[in-house]
Amino acid sequence: MTVTPEEYQAKAAEALVQLADAKSESERMRLKRAHGCFLKLASHGAEAAARAAMRPAPKIKPEKAAPAARPGASYFK
């Protein structure tokens, strides 16, 4: 059950409507926070896509691993 950004925007708009009718300061604060959270959740998908586009390309790894060094072979004698 995933929620779309449009549904989060609708919930943010609903929180603003409730904020206008709020009676107490605690209710106003709760609705302001809820509004901010809903807006952040609505834009999360777009922000994640932008971050993925800015991420550097994965490093190329060789298909074959380098041979293991022999235990007796040393360059420092």
Buried (B, 14 or more C-beta within 10 A) or exposed (E): EEEEBEEBBBBBEBBBEBBEEBEEEEEBEBBBEBBEBBBEBBBEEEEEEEEEEEEEEEEEEEEEEEEEEEEEEEEEE
